[in-house]
């Protein structure tokens, strides 16, 4: 995408390097489209259990269209449709909706659903799962909710590995949350293999393509920038990881939700700044930040060369029939 550079007379020069790929992934696009199509088909209100994705701008836009966001299915009135968020839900949630006769649409990212299926197969094969993820994250809660209690153990850090107490060390498997730090996860996996040599690995990489690609894009530009701005929500795992990647490479980074959150004192007057966006942040917020920078600096810009991702996921048949 080409951006016009705004030149402010007397303003300090700033070269902005925009990471790519960035922003929406296929799973987020699918989840948002499910809510939009549900509103078109059923009319407002359409209820959504939890934030459809972790982005206030997106949630507020859908709320303005008639979506109602609730914490639990019990808050959904009879006779109206409910959508489950992209992060996935425990099995008990669709079961509750079904028991009440609610029409429900599952917007779980297909790559998260893949992890759910792997978990179920591993438990059916009699293995105990060590699940690498962040306690309390909706994706972790949803994945644990696919299997019987006690059949999975959460591993959050490399330091957790020596402390694990498992009944059968020779009958283990591991899976991971899809939005983790690639580097941190590799270190945890290496520690698991060292302690449990026979542990079964997933068939493919659980960390999703979008998470990996966005972290790689940040790594590619941080050697050229003095500061890094990451657009994303504070509860967005993949966005937090992007800021961490920059910081680990020695570049100060700030996570912001909107341009209004830019700390101009922190930013100062750098010559080069990097900009990226988490997988649930729309491109309009990137444009908003660019506009804010152009009002203060004599701005020049470039977008990082990249191969377009091009992945799409099918929508539920009942919405596109």
C-alpha positions as CSV (number, residue, x, y, z in Angstrom):
1,X,0.0,0.0,0.0
2,X,1.3,3.4,-0.9
3,X,1.1,6.3,1.6
4,X,1.4,10.0,0.8
5,X,4.1,11.8,2.9
6,X,3.0,15.0,4.5
7,X,5.7,17.7,4.7
8,X,5.2,20.2,7.6
9,X,7.2,23.4,7.2
10,X,9.7,23.7,10.1
11,X,8.8,20.3,11.5
12,X,11.4,17.7,12.4
13,X,12.0,15.1,9.8
14,X,10.7,11.6,10.6
15,X,11.0,8.5,8.5
16,X,8.3,6.0,9.2
17,X,8.9,2.3,8.3
18,X,5.6,0.4,8.3
19,X,5.8,-3.3,8.9
20,X,4.2,-5.8,6.6
21,X,2.3,-8.0,7.0
22,X,0.4,-6.4,9.8
23,X,-3.2,-6.0,11.0
24,X,-6.1,-8.3,10.3
25,X,-5.5,-12.0,9.8
26,X,-7.9,-14.4,8.1
27,X,-9.4,-15.6,11.4
28,X,-10.2,-12.1,12.5
29,X,-11.7,-11.1,9.2
30,X,-13.9,-14.2,9.3
31,X,-15.1,-13.6,12.8
32,X,-16.0,-10.0,12.1
33,X,-17.8,-11.0,8.9
34,X,-19.8,-13.6,10.8
35,X,-21.2,-10.9,13.1
36,X,-21.9,-8.6,10.1
37,X,-23.7,-11.3,8.2
38,X,-25.7,-12.4,11.2
39,X,-26.9,-8.8,11.6
40,X,-27.9,-8.8,7.9
41,X,-29.7,-12.1,8.1
42,X,-31.4,-11.9,11.5
43,X,-31.5,-8.2,12.2
44,X,-30.5,-6.5,15.4
45,X,-29.8,-7.4,18.1
46,X,-27.3,-10.2,17.6
47,X,-25.6,-11.3,20.8
48,X,-21.9,-12.0,21.0
49,X,-20.3,-13.9,23.8
50,X,-17.2,-12.0,24.8
51,X,-15.4,-9.6,22.5
52,X,-15.5,-11.0,19.0
53,X,-11.8,-10.0,18.7
54,X,-9.6,-8.1,21.1
55,X,-10.0,-4.6,19.6
56,X,-12.2,-1.8,21.0
57,X,-12.6,0.0,17.7
58,X,-14.0,-3.2,16.1
59,X,-16.2,-4.0,19.0
60,X,-17.6,-0.5,19.1
61,X,-18.3,-0.5,15.4
62,X,-20.2,-3.8,15.6
63,X,-22.1,-2.5,18.7
64,X,-23.2,0.5,16.7
65,X,-24.6,-1.9,14.1
66,X,-26.6,-3.8,16.6
67,X,-24.3,-6.4,18.2
68,X,-24.7,-6.9,22.0
69,X,-21.7,-8.2,23.8
70,X,-22.2,-10.3,26.9
71,X,-20.0,-12.3,29.2
72,X,-22.1,-15.5,29.3
73,X,-24.8,-17.3,27.2
74,X,-27.1,-17.0,30.3
75,X,-27.3,-13.2,29.5
76,X,-28.7,-13.9,26.0
77,X,-32.5,-13.7,25.8
78,X,-34.5,-16.5,24.3
79,X,-35.1,-16.4,20.6
80,X,-32.1,-14.3,19.5
81,X,-28.9,-15.6,17.8
82,X,-25.6,-15.7,19.6
83,X,-22.0,-15.7,18.1
84,X,-19.0,-17.2,19.9
85,X,-15.8,-15.2,19.7
86,X,-12.7,-16.0,17.5
87,X,-10.8,-17.2,20.5
88,X,-12.9,-20.3,20.9
89,X,-15.1,-21.5,23.8
90,X,-15.3,-24.6,26.1
91,X,-17.7,-27.3,24.9
92,X,-20.1,-26.4,27.7
93,X,-20.9,-23.1,25.9
94,X,-22.5,-24.4,22.7
95,X,-24.1,-27.2,24.8
96,X,-25.8,-24.5,26.9
97,X,-26.9,-22.6,23.8
98,X,-28.3,-25.9,22.3
99,X,-30.1,-26.8,25.5
100,X,-31.9,-23.4,25.4
101,X,-32.7,-23.8,21.7
102,X,-30.7,-20.7,20.7
103,X,-29.4,-20.3,17.2
104,X,-25.6,-20.0,17.5
105,X,-22.7,-19.3,15.2
106,X,-19.2,-20.3,16.1
107,X,-16.7,-17.7,15.0
108,X,-13.7,-19.6,16.4
109,X,-10.7,-19.2,14.2
110,X,-10.2,-22.4,12.3
111,X,-6.5,-22.5,13.4
112,X,-7.8,-22.5,17.0
113,X,-10.3,-25.2,16.2
114,X,-7.4,-27.3,14.8
115,X,-5.7,-27.2,18.2
116,X,-9.0,-28.2,19.8
117,X,-9.2,-31.3,17.6
118,X,-5.6,-32.2,18.3
119,X,-6.3,-32.0,22.0
120,X,-9.3,-34.3,21.7
121,X,-7.4,-36.8,19.7
122,X,-4.5,-36.9,22.1
123,X,-6.7,-37.4,25.1
124,X,-8.6,-40.2,23.3
125,X,-5.1,-41.8,22.7
126,X,-4.5,-41.7,26.4
127,X,-1.9,-39.0,26.6
128,X,-1.6,-36.1,29.1
129,X,-1.2,-32.7,27.4
130,X,1.2,-30.0,28.5
131,X,-0.4,-26.9,27.1
132,X,1.9,-23.8,26.5
133,X,-0.1,-20.6,26.9
134,X,-1.1,-17.7,29.2
135,X,-3.4,-18.4,32.1
136,X,-6.8,-16.8,31.8
137,X,-6.6,-16.1,28.1
138,X,-9.9,-16.9,26.4
139,X,-8.1,-19.3,23.9
140,X,-6.5,-21.2,26.8
141,X,-9.9,-21.4,28.6
142,X,-11.6,-22.6,25.4
143,X,-8.9,-25.3,24.7
144,X,-9.0,-26.6,28.3
145,X,-12.7,-26.8,27.9
146,X,-12.4,-29.3,25.1
147,X,-11.1,-32.1,27.3
148,X,-11.9,-33.7,30.7
149,X,-10.7,-31.8,33.8
150,X,-7.2,-32.8,34.8
151,X,-6.1,-34.1,31.4
152,X,-4.1,-30.9,30.6
153,X,-1.5,-29.0,32.5
154,X,-0.7,-25.3,31.7
155,X,3.0,-24.3,31.1
156,X,3.5,-20.6,30.9
157,X,7.3,-20.2,31.0
158,X,10.5,-22.1,30.5
159,X,11.0,-22.0,34.3
160,X,7.8,-24.0,34.8
161,X,9.2,-27.0,33.0
162,X,11.5,-28.3,35.8
163,X,8.6,-28.0,38.3
164,X,6.2,-30.1,36.4
165,X,4.8,-33.1,38.3
166,X,3.4,-35.7,35.8
167,X,2.1,-39.2,36.6
168,X,3.5,-40.8,33.4
169,X,6.4,-38.9,31.8
170,X,6.5,-41.4,28.9
171,X,3.0,-40.7,27.8
172,X,2.9,-36.9,27.3
173,X,2.1,-34.5,24.4
174,X,2.3,-30.8,24.1
175,X,0.2,-28.1,22.3
176,X,0.4,-24.4,22.3
177,X,-1.8,-21.3,22.2
178,X,-1.8,-19.8,18.7
179,X,-0.7,-16.3,19.6
180,X,2.5,-16.8,21.6
181,X,6.0,-15.4,21.2
182,X,7.8,-17.6,18.7
183,X,11.1,-17.3,20.5
184,X,9.7,-18.0,24.0
185,X,7.7,-20.9,22.8
186,X,10.7,-22.5,21.1
187,X,12.7,-22.2,24.4
188,X,9.8,-23.9,26.3
189,X,9.5,-26.6,23.7
190,X,13.3,-27.3,23.8
191,X,13.1,-27.5,27.6
192,X,10.1,-30.0,27.4
193,X,12.0,-32.2,24.9
194,X,15.1,-32.2,27.2
195,X,13.1,-33.2,30.3
196,X,10.7,-35.5,28.5
197,X,12.5,-37.0,25.4
198,X,9.5,-39.1,24.4
199,X,6.9,-36.2,24.5
200,X,4.7,-36.1,21.4
201,X,4.8,-32.8,19.4
202,X,1.9,-31.5,17.3
203,X,1.7,-32.5,13.7
204,X,2.3,-28.9,12.6
205,X,3.1,-25.6,14.2
206,X,0.4,-24.4,16.5
207,X,1.4,-20.8,16.6
208,X,-0.6,-19.4,13.8
209,X,0.9,-18.0,10.5
210,X,-0.3,-14.5,11.3
211,X,1.4,-14.4,14.7
212,X,4.7,-15.7,13.3
213,X,4.6,-13.4,10.2
214,X,3.9,-10.3,12.2
215,X,6.7,-11.0,14.7
216,X,9.1,-11.7,11.8
217,X,8.1,-8.4,10.2
218,X,8.9,-6.5,13.3
219,X,12.3,-8.3,13.6
220,X,13.0,-7.2,10.0
221,X,12.5,-3.5,10.6
222,X,13.7,-2.9,14.2
223,X,17.4,-2.7,13.2
224,X,16.5,0.5,11.2
225,X,14.3,2.3,13.8
226,X,14.7,4.1,17.1
227,X,11.2,3.6,18.5
228,X,8.4,1.2,17.7
229,X,4.6,1.8,17.8
230,X,2.3,-1.2,18.0
231,X,-1.4,-0.8,17.4
232,X,-3.3,-3.3,19.5
233,X,-5.4,-3.8,22.6
234,X,-3.7,-4.4,26.0
235,X,-5.6,-7.8,26.2
236,X,-4.4,-8.9,22.8
237,X,-1.8,-11.6,23.2
238,X,-0.4,-11.3,19.6
239,X,-0.1,-7.5,19.9
240,X,1.7,-7.6,23.2
241,X,4.2,-10.1,21.7
242,X,5.0,-7.6,18.9
243,X,6.0,-5.0,21.4
244,X,8.0,-7.6,23.3
245,X,9.9,-8.5,20.1
246,X,11.0,-4.9,19.5
247,X,12.0,-4.5,23.1
248,X,14.1,-7.6,23.0
249,X,15.9,-6.3,20.0
250,X,16.8,-3.2,22.0
251,X,14.1,-0.9,20.5
252,X,11.7,0.9,22.9
253,X,8.2,0.0,22.0
254,X,4.7,1.2,23.0
255,X,1.4,-0.6,22.6
256,X,-1.4,1.9,21.7
257,X,-5.1,1.3,20.8
258,X,-5.6,4.6,18.9
259,X,-3.5,7.6,17.8
260,X,-4.8,9.6,20.8
261,X,-2.8,7.2,23.0
262,X,0.6,8.2,21.5
263,X,2.9,9.5,24.3
264,X,4.6,12.3,22.5
265,X,7.0,13.0,25.3
266,X,8.1,9.3,25.2
267,X,8.3,9.4,21.4
268,X,10.5,12.6,21.4
269,X,12.0,13.6,18.1
270,X,13.4,10.4,16.6
271,X,14.7,10.2,13.0
272,X,13.1,6.8,12.4
273,X,10.1,5.1,13.8
274,X,8.6,1.6,13.1
275,X,4.8,1.0,13.0
276,X,2.9,-2.2,13.0
277,X,-0.5,-3.5,14.1
278,X,-1.7,-6.7,15.8
279,X,-3.9,-9.2,14.1
280,X,-7.1,-7.8,15.4
281,X,-6.3,-4.1,14.6
282,X,-7.9,-2.7,11.4
283,X,-5.9,-0.8,8.8
284,X,-8.0,2.4,9.5
285,X,-6.1,2.7,12.8
286,X,-2.8,2.5,11.0
287,X,-3.9,5.3,8.8
288,X,-5.0,7.3,11.8
289,X,-1.6,7.0,13.5
290,X,0.1,8.0,10.2
291,X,-2.1,11.1,10.1
292,X,-1.2,12.0,13.7
293,X,2.5,11.7,13.0
294,X,2.2,13.8,9.8
295,X,0.7,16.6,11.9
296,X,3.8,16.8,14.0
297,X,6.7,15.8,11.8
298,X,7.9,16.2,8.2
299,X,7.0,12.7,7.4
300,X,8.4,10.3,4.8
301,X,7.3,6.7,4.7
302,X,8.0,3.3,3.3
303,X,6.2,0.0,3.7
304,X,8.3,-3.1,4.2
305,X,8.5,-5.4,1.2
306,X,6.6,-8.7,1.9
307,X,4.7,-11.5,0.3
308,X,0.9,-11.0,0.7
309,X,-0.6,-13.7,3.0
310,X,-3.6,-14.4,0.8
311,X,-5.2,-16.9,3.2
312,X,-9.0,-16.9,3.6
313,X,-11.4,-19.1,5.7
314,X,-14.8,-20.3,4.7
315,X,-17.8,-18.7,6.4
316,X,-20.6,-20.8,8.0
317,X,-22.9,-22.3,5.4
318,X,-26.0,-21.0,7.1
319,X,-24.8,-17.4,6.6
320,X,-23.8,-17.7,2.9
321,X,-26.5,-20.1,1.6
